[in-house]
Amino acid sequence: MMFEPHAPTRRQLLLGSGVLFAWAHMPRLALAEGRDPRLLVVVLRGALDGLAAVPPVGDPDWVRLRGDHALTADGATPTLPLDNFFALNPAMPNLHRMFKAGQASIVHAAASPYRERSHFDGQDVLESGSVKPGVTGSGWLNRALETLQPARRVQGREAFAVGPITPLVVRGKAPVLSWTPPRLQPAGDDLTARLLDLYRHTDPALARALEERLGLAAIVREGSQDSAQPDPAKPGAAKPPGPGAAARVYFAMAAGAAAKFMARPDGPRIGALAFDGWDTHAAEGAANGRLAMLLGALDAALAAFETGMGDAWKETVVAMVTEFGRTARINGTAGTDHGTATVALLAGGAVKGGRVIADWPGLGDAALYEGRDLRPTTDLRAVIKGVLRDHVRVDAKALSSAVFPGSDAVEPLGGLVL
Amino acid sequence: MALDRGAQAALALHRFGLGPREGSIAAIASDPRGALRAELDRPNAGRIEDANLRSSGEVARTVHQYAIEQRARAEKQPDKPEMAPASATANPGPSVPQQFYLADVKVRYGAATGADVGFVERLVWFWSNHFCVSAEKSEVRPLCGAYEREAIRPHVLATFSAMLLAAEQHPAMLRYLDNTRSIGPDSRDGLRQKRGLNENLAREILELHTLGVRSGYSQDDVTRLAEALTGWTTIPFANASEKGGEFRFNPHAHQPGARTVIGKTYGAAGVEQGRAVLADLARHPATAKHVATKLAVHFVADDPPQALVEKLSRRFAETEGNLKELAVALIDAPESWSAPRERLKRPGEWIVGAMRLSGFMPPDVRRLMQMQVMLGEPVWWPPAPKGFPDGSAAWLEGIAQRIDIANEIARRVGETQRDATGMVDAALGPLASAETSQTVRRAESRTQALALLLMAPEFQRR
């Protein structure tokens, strides 16, 4: 079964973003050790430009590749220093604060085993944990949960409901709950029907806008029964007010609220969120534009999550991963195209932080992968395996078979967590 | 389209105000236009006096201190693992910066729901969005309310040039549009630090705040204005803590020399150079046209009558940008009243309208914030310096989300005392169509009747 991408209409963005998918049980083993680890996986869909997020300001080729778009320590929007080679995009002051406090690490030049450049296949590989796309309909996080011995069911069943869009990474046999942020109780069908009737008689434009929603709602309903249902294009759909502004604000609020759930003593311990919109082909705006806004939104969500977790933050790991990186050079439209290696961001009180972990391949023309992309030197699966083994106590053998099949050669990266 | 007095009163409240409260339509029916003027004539109109709110300087200093304490705490924590498990978690509540933001949001809702008609508040909202800053930048967020109180409200019925100057030299704006980072390359600091210009503020002043996009200025004008504004920054917290975070002109960061902007040469005059350019921009005919067009679009129609735009533009020029006279010209023009009621209310307008009608006022202002977020118009949080869009098309898609909110408000208000007919009269007066009256009357409950009324085309459009 193929992973089914969804068109980013505003309505769907709101549905997909900020919905917390969480495991329904406590992890018994870690609890038995007297620890109470929390893990949140954030999937950044659309391919994050790792070089713009964590610029290698010490690399002699960096400015040559990006020209005016290269973020530097002394540019108009100066980067935030990490070590004497890497710096952080200035849109992420919270991640920087965490890094400096030893609560965040960055793995650079990392990539999943996928080497083509299709978003949907890339997301499939990233989230399924397979080597190739289209092999399995379940996700690595779910299969990791399956190997853990479940303890008692987490509380708050009344607050959970089956969500409309379940990301692949959490799909599978282990029972997953989804929690939609405390949005408003949806209006009943009867109210909507009466309004539609009124609009049809008095205001055709409002009637059309409402019909669109009813159409979309029907798609979501069908989609939850049959996830292979394609999403028809909606040519007449009105543009959202401001590019994704509402969704960005909403995401931070939702992340903060989701954290409060995971912070509860009887709440879920392992969850996943998705955050779309990283496909920055034109006018990438690493310093002041779109990417800066997205990174700022991610940063705000991270800070909201930290705040929401309260004391539980010190036992938390937030792992932020994306399907692949972007071209090392800036393209003709001040953007970047689909690439290969990128960053994985780890934050949380349980992270052994303050480090950029990279076997840096360099940015010289000969060093670039296929002459265009940052060359992958760390397998993203090694990072995830390290976190799953050392933080959540997933069995090492299972990691190489059930969770990431065929990854025996990929050693878990040790020492990522305290 | 001649309207009777009752219909004019209802239109005045919806189009120029924030919607009727119980009895509002009848109260102003004898002289709807006079009621709008009376709001403009009230002493201290537009201003907010609230002893609990802080000046932008106080806010900035408190937030700065808070950040220092947070950092200190964060540095201490890793070596001091506490024994308390997650069960000891206490909800820390909103952070200090967030508290400032929320306090001002709450007072703003109070001003909007408490106004008789709401014309002056609508003008405040209009100008605040014209000269917007955004809470999207975390260092700006706690200042948003103080910015509106200090830069917008005192000038909303005074002069455009005064508001322009107050906005551009406000710490919130200087931070939002990066002018605090802009340094004249040949200034003392520029030569020392090898840093330079940031054109962000200068560009937005020309493109958004004054002349308008494609009105004839060049990249060179942007750069020259940016140079004129170098040194417009805020007082560092360390050196002079009692004034830290407030506006100051730093001559050491100012690009020295005379310069030419839009064909006029300004001699070297320190901070006065930039002020002189702003004063001329405020007087420029392109500014009058830009402002007049935006005002007409906001209040009257997506595609406003040309005659109205010309009237407003002329009045702006004649009075040297007197904004009270401009507001009077707006309500005096027959075109302002005769345009069809097609403009979709922006989310904030509509939510406040629903609050005024129903008495809905949640104890936690975050509930209202959440509604505005859902509808794509979080308070003081526009996605870009251009502010929130005004055209109906931009908000049409959100009509579906409004149903959920109307439903929520109706549920929270509960079974109101009024019958359905009374509700329609209070909300719409003679503007109610027969279809709307019937739909509301036939609702299955009073809760549903209120939700239907809030969603009626006559309550959504103005």
Interface residues (C-beta under 8 A of the other chain):
Chain A: R10 R11 L14 D36 D74 A76 T77 P93 R97 A101 G102 Q103 P182 R183 L184 Q185 P186 A187 G188 D190 L191 T192 R194 L195 D197 L198 Y199 H201 T202 D203 A205 L206 A209 L210 E212 R213 A237 A238 K239 P240 P241 G242 P243 G244 A245 A246 R248 V249 Y250 M253 K260 A263 R264 P265 N288 M293 G296 A300 T307 G310 D311 A312 K314 E315 G349
Chain B: R71 A74 E75 Q77 P78 P81 E82 A84 P85 A86 S87 A88 T89 A90 N91 P92 S95 E136 K137 S138 D178 R181 K194 R195 G196 L197 N198 N200 Q370 M371 V373 M374 L375 G376 E377 P378 W381 P382 P383 A384 F388 P389 A393 A394 W395 L396 E397 G398 I399 A400 I403 D404 I405 A406 N407 E408 R411 S433 E435 T436 T439 A443 E444 Q448 A451 L452 M455 A456 P457 Q460 R461
